[in-house]
Amino acid sequence: MHSLFPILSLVSSMFLVRAMLGFARKLMQIHGGHEITIYALAFLLVCMMQAILVEPGNKLDRLMHYHEGKLPDLRILEGQEPVDAILQWAKAASKDHHPIVREPIYWDLIEKTCLEIKSVKCARKRAWEYIDMGKITVHGQNYEIELFNPSVDPLSEHLCKLENKKTRPCVDMVVQETCARIVPPLRNCEEDLIGHISKQLSEYNIKRLEQKDAYTKLELSMDAPQGELFPAAASIINSRGMNISPFKRVDNGTESYPTWDLHTTQAFHIMDSHHKVKDLTSRVWYDKPCTPYFGGAMCAKTDASGNMIIEV
């Protein structure tokens, strides 16, 4: 719907009322007070039709799918876990459309993919965190190193923990799959790749709180159930020697004070991240895609109160 449609519909209705009054004057006598009343009733009627028919709550965003174009194609590569591919597809679709992660279409797509497509096998129905580990170039051929971190799933987080081992099981799986795809085989591929991924993963976790995404800071995926957000935030905050305060930050988390040490600053980072996704309403607004402004020089979106948030 074009932004000028409500104005044009209102102006058109006023002209229609004026024409009808002109025709009515030929048949009967109409006082000035009657005309004002008729114009007011017509105005209220157009506003009610606008609210009820044209803007039916949050359904308008879903209808924009059909107006702006179809959703992107879902591609599941050989050896890729379907739920990981679906989450990446949903994030890409949300950039141009209404957020669909955790929406009924998201869960229905996972269910139909795992049950109805015989060539696809689903080992799980919870997406893991995607981390780009770079690539290996052999004779001009690039081989992407992609790690799906199971630490964001409470049922699978043990796969990425060091327990009397030199490496993590999640790293071993990526190394074996990556080295098997490289032609010709590289000497010491697994040993070198284990060292590379382990180092990158450790650095990524250390710098996790420097990321702007709230889910990354909370060590969760975008499709995480609402009930996991607070326990995850509380666990990280408690590890920094603090408890979650019931009071809201006055400065909106944009200031740091000289009396704070690193742990205190990190704890407040987590508090602010949890506040952005603390309930279902806040989470829906946070997940909305940002809109480019000034030719793409910056990206911004509005919150539930109508305030513009600049993405940096």
PyMOL commands that set and color helices and strands:
alter all, ss='L'
color gray80, all
select helices_A, chain A and resi 5-25+32-54+59-68+82-94+104-116+150-152+157-160+169-181+189-206+208-210+214-217+226-239+262-276+280-287
alter helices_A, ss='H'
color red, helices_A
select strands_A, chain A and resi 129-138+141-149+291-293+298-302+308-311
alter strands_A, ss='S'
color yellow, strands_A
deselect
rebuild
show_as cartoon
